Amino acid sequence: MGPQGAIRNLHARAGAGDGRHAHHELLGAVRRLDAEPYGRVRTARAEELADEAAATGDRPLLVAALTLLVHSYSFGGECARTFVPFRRLLRMFDENPADFREDDVRRLHWMFKWVVTDARQQPDVTLTEAEVWLARMRRRYRKAGYSERAVHGAEFRLARHLGDAARATRAYSAWTAAARDDMADCLACEYATEGLRQLDLGDDRAALDGWEPVLNCTHSCHREPHETLARSLLPLVRTGRTDRARDHHLRGYGMVRADEAFGPVVALHVEFCARTGNEPRGLRIIAEQSRRWADTGDPLDRLEWLGGVALLLRRAVETGHAQRP
């Protein structure tokens, strides 16, 4: 979810006189940047806009710029940098909630989901710190009167990451029992989560059935069906639906091939090639994705990329493709 609503709201709050024109120019720059793809170019410009907004002394304007910056970091492969601007937003809210309109407040709480997710991707964020972020999310949601469905979902993902099956089961049960409200993930993301749970339980068919509304694009968002198309590949192979797996590979890879933020998803396509005897196709993909070797973004994303590549290269050696140019 982007900060467009916050940006629109700011038009009603722009300053008067000579500053009004400059503020409108800055708001226009934020709006234009929000339409740009995620990546280093967008992120660098978001940092500049946040500095410019801070220099105006207009706190509502700064709220919009910082929101854009958090969004750019979190979805642009630089999650480690999300925490500083998000803490700043929380501090501003605690200092003067009047600087945040209703949509700003909603967006502030929504971003907690990204921050809790981002925490688990950073090796320098301790488990204790990740749990603290989850506890903060729970406390603020309760105070704001939101359902804890999103909190339980965040805890489920954290438990999966830690390999804590018992906690994942408890969190998933609490997630499904809690009411959906404004803070709930979109339906595409919720269907994706349901399928992941079935996959954890070893039921490929149930996972694929649960994912169907995403796979057929009945529900979609800026990350779906990109991620679920990739996750569906090996379950489809294991259930004998290889033609559909090939279709999902071609569709899904085309969606993410040029996007810096989808390195782990590209890695799933590379793994699919390695596990289905299509090493030449996998080698072409990693050659095309050569820019990812220089990726200095999120460590977990890089680990998943390198894991997929390592599997493919091992298979290439085993099958006699190691000398391909």
Stockholm file with secondary structure:
# STOCKHOLM 1.0

chainA/1-325         MGPQGAIRNLHARAGAGDGRHAHHELLGAVRRLDAEPYGRVRTARAEELADEAAATGDRPLLVAALTLLVHSYSFGGECARTFVPFRRLLRMFDENPADFREDDVRRLHWMFKWVVTDARQQPDVTLTEAEVWLARMRRRYRKAGYSERAVHGAEFRLARHLGDAARATRAYSAWTAAARDDMADCLACEYATEGLRQLDLGDDRAALDGWEPVLNCTHSCHREPHETLARSLLPLVRTGRTDRARDHHLRGYGMVRADEAFGPVVALHVEFCARTGNEPRGLRIIAEQSRRWADTGDPLDRLEWLGGVALLLRRAVETGHAQRP
#=GR chainA/1-325 SS CCSHHHHHHHGGGCCCTHHHHHHHHHHHHHHHHHTSCSSHHHHHHHHHHHHHHHHHTCHHHHHHHHHHHHHHHHHTTCGGGSHHHHHHHHHHHHHCGGGSCHHHHHHHHHHHHHHHHHHTTCTTSCHHHHHHHHHHHHHHHHHHTCCSHHHHHHHHHHHHHHTCHHHHHHHHHHHHHSCCCTTSCCHHHHHHHHHHHHHHTTCHHHHHHHHHHHHTTSSCCSSTTHHHHHHTHHHHHHTTCHHHHHHHHHHHHHHHTTCGGGHHHHHHHHHHHHHTTCHHHHHHHHHHTGGGGGCCSCHHHHHHHHHHHHHHHHHHHHTTCTTCC
#=GC SS_cons         CCSHHHHHHHGGGCCCTHHHHHHHHHHHHHHHHHTSCSSHHHHHHHHHHHHHHHHHTCHHHHHHHHHHHHHHHHHTTCGGGSHHHHHHHHHHHHHCGGGSCHHHHHHHHHHHHHHHHHHTTCTTSCHHHHHHHHHHHHHHHHHHTCCSHHHHHHHHHHHHHHTCHHHHHHHHHHHHHSCCCTTSCCHHHHHHHHHHHHHHTTCHHHHHHHHHHHHTTSSCCSSTTHHHHHHTHHHHHHTTCHHHHHHHHHHHHHHHTTCGGGHHHHHHHHHHHHHTTCHHHHHHHHHHTGGGGGCCSCHHHHHHHHHHHHHHHHHHHHTTCTTCC
//
